[in-house]
Amino acid sequence: MFGLIRLPILLAIAFIVGVFFERSNQREACAQRGEWLDGLCVKTEEPNE
């Protein structure tokens, strides 16, 4: 019975950790292209084409 309760709790924890991990990766990728404002990556410069 404890396994049925433990499984959803562990899945929720893994999901939340994954969300924070992915947001961290997005922030690092944004640092090369723009600026991170309120959870969004905003480009600071556009190349002239």
Phi, psi and omega in degrees: 000322180295329179296325179290331178277322183291324183301307179297327178294316179293323177295319178296318179297316179297321179296315181295318178297320178297321178297313179295323179296316181292322177297323178295318178296320179295321180295319178294321179292327180291330182300333180278336187247336186193215183231141182270113181233121176051040177083007179235147177269121181248124179289134181266334181222143174247132178290145177281126180248000000 
